[in-house]
Amino acid sequence: MAYVIVRLKSDEKALEKSLLSEDIITRQSISIREGEALGKEGGVEYILVEGSEEAVERVKEIAPNNILEGKEAEEIYNKIKAEEENAVSGMGFVFQ
């Protein structure tokens, strides 16, 4: 599954709104995390869009200057996924 991570500063809410108003993007798996929650600086938000290649390309068209790549993208992706897995395992514990 393809993914892309967008890094937005707190003053870029209009760009976030543009991303989250696109039908093709909203039909994908979307995770939004504050930078502080991921051990990064405050005032920054990370949006993970995971799904079709077409949706990932659309995100890149809308926010070309905010796309993370390389090691930084991989690091943020792994932190978000680890957080999601911890949440799922915690819910399993609640229902045992």
KAWOCOR-V711476 format. One record per backbone hydrogen bond with DSSP energy under -0.5 kcal/mol. CO is the residue of the C=O (numbers start at 1). NH is the residue of the N-H. E is the energy in kcal/mol with one decimal. If there is no record, write none. Layout:
CO;NH;E
CO;NH;E
This chain:
2;51;-2.7
4;49;-2.6
5;68;-2.9
6;8;-0.6
6;47;-2.6
8;45;-3.1
9;12;-2.2
12;16;-1.7
13;17;-2.6
14;18;-2.1
15;19;-2.4
16;20;-2.7
18;21;-0.8
19;22;-1.1
21;23;-0.5
22;26;-2.5
23;27;-1.1
25;28;-1.9
28;30;-0.5
29;50;-2.9
31;48;-3.2
33;46;-3.2
34;38;-0.7
35;38;-1.1
35;40;-3.1
36;39;-1.4
41;44;-0.5
43;10;-1.9
44;35;-3.3
45;8;-3.0
46;33;-2.6
46;48;-0.5
47;6;-2.6
47;49;-0.6
48;31;-2.2
48;50;-0.5
49;4;-1.9
50;29;-2.4
51;2;-1.5
52;56;-2.1
53;57;-2.6
54;58;-1.8
55;59;-2.2
56;60;-2.1
57;61;-1.7
58;62;-2.0
59;63;-2.7
63;66;-1.7
64;67;-0.5
66;7;-2.9
69;72;-0.7
69;73;-0.9
70;74;-2.2
71;75;-2.7
72;76;-2.3
73;77;-2.6
74;78;-2.6
75;79;-2.0
76;80;-2.5
77;81;-2.5
78;82;-2.3
79;83;-2.1
80;84;-2.3
81;85;-2.5
82;86;-2.4
83;87;-2.0
84;88;-2.2
85;89;-2.7
86;90;-2.1
87;91;-1.9
88;92;-2.0
89;93;-1.7
90;94;-1.6
91;95;-1.5
93;96;-1.2
